């Protein structure tokens, strides 16, 4: 369970994930060592984890696609684990509705997306169908809000 001091640390990090221990101390009233111990505990319990955002185009990956997979219920876990191991997959989750897995993928080009769909997705047992949509522009990632 989170304590008030933990919530204060997380609020500061939500505004600036690069905040130093000195900044965390000043913003929360904790000593630097107490802030460090709380951060270590939040990380070790999985409450706090680090994620990096960058512009994929600089790495030659220009095609972002959303995939909605309809998967046999008995294969849901296996397909989810397989997707999690694919380097092309940036995000995957089990969902409710007509499609029961959604994934965001990243590819150097449309030929690579085609190969991914036919060779990797097509080879997964239990996948009944996949609907694909190209992402034209991302307007928000995660919860990072610049200038805040």
NORHU-V384543 format. One record per pair of residues at least 24 apart in sequence whose ideal C-beta (glycine too) atoms are under 7 Angstrom apart, sorted by the first residue. I is the first residue (numbers start at 0). GAP is how many residues later the second one is. Records with the same first field share a line. If there is no record, write none. Layout:
I->GAP / GAP
This chain:
4->25 / 33
5->32 / 36
8->26 / 29 / 30
9->38
13->129
14->133
50->91
52->88 / 89 / 91
55->50
59->48
60->45 / 46 / 47
61->46 / 47
62->44 / 46 / 47 / 50 / 71
63->40 / 42 / 71
64->40 / 42 / 48 / 67 / 68 / 69 / 70
65->36 / 38 / 67 / 69
66->35 / 36 / 38 / 63 / 65
67->31 / 34 / 62 / 63
68->30 / 32 / 58 / 61
69->28 / 29 / 30 / 58 / 59
70->29 / 30 / 55 / 56 / 57
71->54 / 56
73->52
74->50 / 51
75->24
77->48
78->45 / 47 / 48
81->42
85->34
87->28
98->32
